[in-house]
Amino acid sequence: MTENQVRKAQAQALIAQALEVFRGESYVEQPKKVISSERYDDLSREQLDQSVIALVVHSNLSGGSVGDMNLYKLIRTYLRNPTARSEINAVVGRYGL
């Protein structure tokens, strides 16, 4: 295992612990194997939503679904719908930083 792989595994374990503390009974396990882009459908809605929660907590955002912003729907749609992903990528290409 490379040093980078070791650090990634350590970080994943810490993130999982933090999410388990934060989510309690709602916590869902992370996938055991790497999920490649053609297999994103293998991720459950709960796993995707939990990933958004990690972003929200780490970034100290007020929430993942506030006003006209819904990171939960964005992530679910982006990862599970190739047509929508292409359209989102086009928008990001035009307006992204």
Backbone as a printed PyTorch tensor [residue, N CA C, xyz], in Angstrom:
tensor([[[  0.8460,  -1.1740,   0.0000],
         [  0.0000,   0.0000,   0.0000],
         [  0.8970,   1.2450,   0.0000]],

        [[  0.5790,   2.2010,  -0.8600],
         [  1.3650,   3.4230,  -0.9070],
         [  1.0060,   4.3250,   0.2770]],

        [[  1.8400,   5.2990,   0.5300],
         [  1.5750,   6.2520,   1.6150],
         [  0.2540,   6.9860,   1.3760]],

        [[ -0.0110,   7.3370,   0.1360],
         [ -1.2590,   8.0250,  -0.1930],
         [ -2.4720,   7.1400,   0.0750]],

        [[ -2.3690,   5.8660,  -0.2490],
         [ -3.4670,   4.9300,   0.0050],
         [ -3.7070,   4.7440,   1.5070]],

        [[ -2.6250,   4.7230,   2.2710],
         [ -2.7430,   4.6010,   3.7230],
         [ -3.4530,   5.8310,   4.2860]],

        [[ -3.0440,   7.0000,   3.8330],
         [ -3.6810,   8.2430,   4.3110],
         [ -5.1540,   8.3030,   3.9200]],

        [[ -5.4560,   7.8620,   2.7120],
         [ -6.8500,   7.8490,   2.2760],
         [ -7.6760,   6.9240,   3.1600]],

        [[ -7.1580,   5.7410,   3.4480],
         [ -7.8660,   4.7850,   4.3010],
         [ -8.0670,   5.3550,   5.7040]],

        [[ -7.0510,   6.0350,   6.2350],
         [ -7.1710,   6.6480,   7.5610],
         [ -8.2340,   7.7530,   7.5430]],

        [[ -8.2100,   8.5680,   6.5090],
         [ -9.1920,   9.6570,   6.3930],
         [-10.6050,   9.1040,   6.2600]],

        [[-10.7620,   8.0570,   5.4580],
         [-12.0860,   7.4400,   5.3040],
         [-12.5990,   6.9110,   6.6400]],

        [[-11.7240,   6.3070,   7.4150],
         [-12.1310,   5.7730,   8.7230],
         [-12.5600,   6.9030,   9.6500]],

        [[-11.8210,   7.9930,   9.6570],
         [-12.1710,   9.1380,  10.5080],
         [-13.4870,   9.7760,  10.0840]],

        [[-13.6720,   9.9250,   8.7750],
         [-14.9230,  10.5000,   8.2650],
         [-16.1000,   9.6010,   8.6200]],

        [[-15.9150,   8.2900,   8.4650],
         [-16.9760,   7.3450,   8.8130],
         [-17.3220,   7.4430,  10.2960]],

        [[-16.3030,   7.5360,  11.1500],
         [-16.5490,   7.6810,  12.5950],
         [-17.3350,   8.9590,  12.8830]],

        [[-16.9390,  10.0480,  12.2730],
         [-17.6070,  11.3280,  12.5050],
         [-19.0580,  11.2730,  12.0300]],

        [[-19.2820,  10.6820,  10.8720],
         [-20.6520,  10.5680,  10.3690],
         [-21.4970,   9.6670,  11.2510]],

        [[-20.8880,   8.6190,  11.7690],
         [-21.6300,   7.7230,  12.6590],
         [-22.0450,   8.4550,  13.9350]],

        [[-21.1500,   9.2930,  14.4610],
         [-21.4840,  10.1010,  15.6420],
         [-22.6090,  11.0800,  15.2970]],

        [[-22.4730,  11.7600,  14.1820],
         [-23.4450,  12.7910,  13.7920],
         [-24.8040,  12.1950,  13.4500]],

        [[-24.8130,  11.0930,  12.7100],
         [-26.0610,  10.5180,  12.2070],
         [-26.7070,   9.5160,  13.1560]],

        [[-25.9300,   8.9460,  14.0550],
         [-26.4910,   7.9760,  14.9930],
         [-27.1120,   6.7980,  14.2700]],

        [[-28.3640,   6.5110,  14.5900],
         [-29.0630,   5.3530,  14.0100],
         [-29.2630,   5.4680,  12.5000]],

        [[-29.1500,   6.6790,  11.9560],
         [-29.3530,   6.8820,  10.5140],
         [-28.0860,   6.6240,   9.6910]],

        [[-26.9680,   6.3870,  10.3770],
         [-25.7030,   6.1710,   9.6830],
         [-25.7800,   4.9430,   8.7750]],

        [[-25.2240,   5.0640,   7.5720],
         [-25.1150,   3.9280,   6.6530],
         [-23.6360,   3.7110,   6.3310]],

        [[-23.2560,   2.4490,   6.2010],
         [-21.8670,   2.0900,   5.9130],
         [-21.4460,   2.6010,   4.5410]],

        [[-20.1830,   2.9630,   4.4250],
         [-19.6360,   3.3320,   3.1240],
         [-19.3900,   2.0620,   2.3260]],

        [[-19.3430,   2.1720,   1.0010],
         [-19.0480,   0.9930,   0.1880],
         [-17.6700,   0.4440,   0.5340]],

        [[-17.5480,  -0.8700,   0.4930],
         [-16.2590,  -1.5120,   0.8070],
         [-15.2740,  -1.3890,  -0.3540]],

        [[-15.8000,  -1.3900,  -1.5810],
         [-14.9550,  -1.2900,  -2.7730],
         [-15.1620,   0.0720,  -3.4300]],

        [[-14.1620,   0.4950,  -4.1940],
         [-14.2630,   1.7430,  -4.9500],
         [-15.3840,   1.6050,  -5.9780]],

        [[-16.2150,   2.6230,  -6.0660],
         [-17.3240,   2.6350,  -7.0220],
         [-16.8830,   3.4400,  -8.2390]],

        [[-16.7830,   2.7860,  -9.3890],
         [-16.3800,   3.4810, -10.6110],
         [-17.5820,   4.2220, -11.2070]],

        [[-17.2970,   5.1530, -12.1010],
         [-18.3380,   6.0420, -12.6200],
         [-19.4950,   5.3040, -13.2960]],

        [[-19.2370,   4.1710, -13.9010],
         [-20.3320,   3.4430, -14.5490],
         [-21.1830,   2.6660, -13.5450]],

        [[-20.8040,   2.6930, -12.2580],
         [-21.5260,   1.9490, -11.2230],
         [-22.0800,   2.8520, -10.1160]],

        [[-22.1760,   4.1540, -10.3730],
         [-22.6810,   5.0680,  -9.3430],
         [-24.0970,   4.7140,  -8.9040]],

        [[-24.8470,   4.0220,  -9.7610],
         [-26.1930,   3.5800,  -9.3850],
         [-26.1610,   2.5950,  -8.2180]],

        [[-25.0030,   2.0180,  -7.9440],
         [-24.8800,   1.0960,  -6.8200],
         [-24.9700,   1.8030,  -5.4650]],

        [[-24.7390,   3.1120,  -5.4700],
         [-24.8260,   3.8770,  -4.2260],
         [-26.2930,   4.1190,  -3.8820]],

        [[-26.6510,   3.8570,  -2.6520],
         [-28.0330,   4.0770,  -2.2210],
         [-28.2920,   5.5690,  -2.0260]],

        [[-29.5530,   5.9110,  -2.0130],
         [-29.9270,   7.3040,  -1.7380],
         [-29.3610,   7.7310,  -0.3780]],

        [[-29.4160,   6.8390,   0.5900],
         [-28.9160,   7.1510,   1.9230],
         [-27.4070,   7.4110,   1.9140]],

        [[-26.6640,   6.6300,   1.1290],
         [-25.2180,   6.8540,   1.0340],
         [-24.9190,   8.1990,   0.3820]],

        [[-25.6460,   8.5220,  -0.6750],
         [-25.4340,   9.8040,  -1.3410],
         [-25.7930,  10.9620,  -0.4250]],

        [[-26.9280,  10.8530,   0.2570],
         [-27.3480,  11.9240,   1.1640],
         [-26.3520,  12.0860,   2.3100]],

        [[-25.8250,  10.9860,   2.8000],
         [-24.8370,  11.0590,   3.8660],
         [-23.5700,  11.7610,   3.3890]],

        [[-23.2170,  11.5760,   2.1240],
         [-22.0580,  12.2720,   1.5600],
         [-22.2900,  13.7820,   1.5340]],

        [[-23.5110,  14.1740,   1.2150],
         [-23.8460,  15.6000,   1.2390],
         [-23.7530,  16.1230,   2.6690]],

        [[-24.2240,  15.3400,   3.6220],
         [-24.1450,  15.7460,   5.0250],
         [-22.6910,  15.9820,   5.4320]],

        [[-21.7820,  15.1210,   4.9760],
         [-20.3570,  15.3090,   5.2800],
         [-19.8720,  16.6480,   4.7310]],

        [[-20.2650,  16.9840,   3.5140],
         [-19.8890,  18.2700,   2.9210],
         [-20.4800,  19.4320,   3.7110]],

        [[-21.7520,  19.3270,   4.0520],
         [-22.4360,  20.3950,   4.7860],
         [-21.7780,  20.6200,   6.1470]],

        [[-21.5150,  19.5240,   6.8700],
         [-20.9120,  19.6430,   8.2010],
         [-19.4980,  20.1950,   8.0970]],

        [[-18.7060,  19.6410,   7.1930],
         [-17.3140,  20.0780,   7.0870],
         [-17.1960,  21.5300,   6.6220]],

        [[-18.0890,  21.9470,   5.7430],
         [-18.0360,  23.3130,   5.2180],
         [-18.7840,  24.3060,   6.1040]],

        [[-19.4230,  23.7970,   7.1730],
         [-20.1880,  24.6180,   8.0960],
         [-21.3110,  25.3740,   7.3830]],

        [[-21.9600,  24.6920,   6.4480],
         [-23.0910,  25.2810,   5.7390],
         [-24.3270,  25.2260,   6.6290]],

        [[-25.2720,  26.1160,   6.3880],
         [-26.4980,  26.1150,   7.1900],
         [-27.3610,  24.8990,   6.8860]],

        [[-27.1800,  24.2800,   5.7320],
         [-27.9260,  23.0810,   5.3780],
         [-27.6370,  22.6650,   3.9580]],

        [[-28.0970,  21.4780,   3.6070],
         [-27.8970,  20.9610,   2.2590],
         [-29.0630,  21.2400,   1.3400]],

        [[-30.1460,  21.7200,   1.9330],
         [-31.3450,  22.0650,   1.1750],
         [-31.9150,  23.3370,   1.7950]],

        [[-31.5120,  24.4650,   1.2170],
         [-31.9010,  25.7620,   1.7680],
         [-32.3710,  26.6560,   0.6230]],

        [[-33.5890,  27.1780,   0.7460],
         [-34.1110,  28.0600,  -0.2970],
         [-34.1360,  27.3520,  -1.6380]],

        [[-33.5140,  27.9570,  -2.6280],
         [-33.5280,  27.3780,  -3.9750],
         [-32.3300,  26.4670,  -4.2360]],

        [[-31.5680,  26.1420,  -3.1940],
         [-30.4060,  25.2800,  -3.3350],
         [-30.7170,  23.9240,  -2.6980]],

        [[-30.4840,  22.8450,  -3.4600],
         [-30.7070,  21.5100,  -2.9180],
         [-29.5580,  20.6070,  -3.3510]],

        [[-28.5510,  20.5270,  -2.5010],
         [-27.3820,  19.7020,  -2.8140],
         [-27.7270,  18.2200,  -2.8700]],

        [[-28.7310,  17.8110,  -2.0970],
         [-29.1270,  16.3950,  -2.1110],
         [-29.6160,  15.9940,  -3.5060]],

        [[-30.5440,  16.7650,  -4.0560],
         [-31.0650,  16.4590,  -5.3880],
         [-29.9780,  16.6060,  -6.4460]],

        [[-29.1280,  17.6120,  -6.2940],
         [-28.0560,  17.8290,  -7.2660],
         [-27.1240,  16.6200,  -7.3310]],

        [[-26.6670,  16.1530,  -6.1900],
         [-25.7380,  15.0210,  -6.1590],
         [-26.4050,  13.7530,  -6.6690]],

        [[-27.6450,  13.4950,  -6.1990],
         [-28.3600,  12.2960,  -6.6600],
         [-28.5300,  12.3220,  -8.1770]],

        [[-28.9650,  13.4620,  -8.6960],
         [-29.2100,  13.5900, -10.1280],
         [-27.9110,  13.4880, -10.9130]],

        [[-26.8850,  14.1850, -10.4600],
         [-25.6130,  14.2030, -11.1670],
         [-24.9960,  12.8060, -11.2660]],

        [[-25.0460,  12.0660, -10.1940],
         [-24.3980,  10.7570, -10.1910],
         [-25.2310,   9.6570, -10.8380]],

        [[-26.5370,   9.8280, -10.8750],
         [-27.3950,   8.7380, -11.3490],
         [-28.0030,   8.9410, -12.7230]],

        [[-27.9300,  10.1340, -13.2680],
         [-28.5860,  10.4090, -14.5430],
         [-27.5710,  10.9580, -15.5400]],

        [[-27.0810,  10.1190, -16.4490],
         [-26.0450,  10.5580, -17.3940],
         [-26.4700,  11.7510, -18.2610]],

        [[-27.7300,  11.8060, -18.6540],
         [-28.2030,  12.9360, -19.4640],
         [-28.1410,  14.2200, -18.6600]],

        [[-28.6370,  14.1670, -17.4280],
         [-28.5930,  15.3430, -16.5550],
         [-27.1420,  15.7320, -16.2700]],

        [[-26.2720,  14.7440, -16.0490],
         [-24.8620,  15.0240, -15.7830],
         [-24.2310,  15.7900, -16.9440]],

        [[-24.5560,  15.3880, -18.1610],
         [-24.0350,  16.0750, -19.3370],
         [-24.5140,  17.5210, -19.3820]],

        [[-25.7870,  17.7210, -19.0820],
         [-26.3430,  19.0770, -19.0730],
         [-25.7290,  19.9120, -17.9480]],

        [[-25.5690,  19.3260, -16.7780],
         [-24.9490,  20.0420, -15.6540],
         [-23.5090,  20.3960, -16.0050]],

        [[-22.7830,  19.4700, -16.6190],
         [-21.4060,  19.7500, -17.0280],
         [-21.3470,  20.9060, -18.0130]],

        [[-22.3210,  20.9940, -18.9130],
         [-22.3700,  22.1050, -19.8840],
         [-22.5790,  23.4400, -19.1540]],

        [[-23.4650,  23.4380, -18.1870],
         [-23.7100,  24.6700, -17.4100],
         [-22.4520,  25.0620, -16.6340]],

        [[-21.8310,  24.0770, -15.9960],
         [-20.5990,  24.3460, -15.2450],
         [-19.5140,  24.8540, -16.1900]],

        [[-19.4560,  24.3060, -17.3870],
         [-18.4770,  24.7730, -18.3750],
         [-18.6840,  26.2310, -18.7410]],

        [[-19.9480,  26.6470, -18.8040],
         [-20.2500,  28.0460, -19.1440],
         [-20.0610,  28.9900, -17.9560]],

        [[-20.4320,  28.5460, -16.7570],
         [-20.4730,  29.4460, -15.6110],
         [-19.5230,  29.0800, -14.4950]],

        [[-18.9020,  27.9280, -14.5780],
         [-18.0570,  27.4610, -13.4940],
         [-16.8190,  28.3100, -13.2960]],

        [[-16.3110,  28.2170, -12.0890],
         [-15.0960,  28.9950, -11.7560],
         [-13.8530,  28.2040, -12.0310]]])
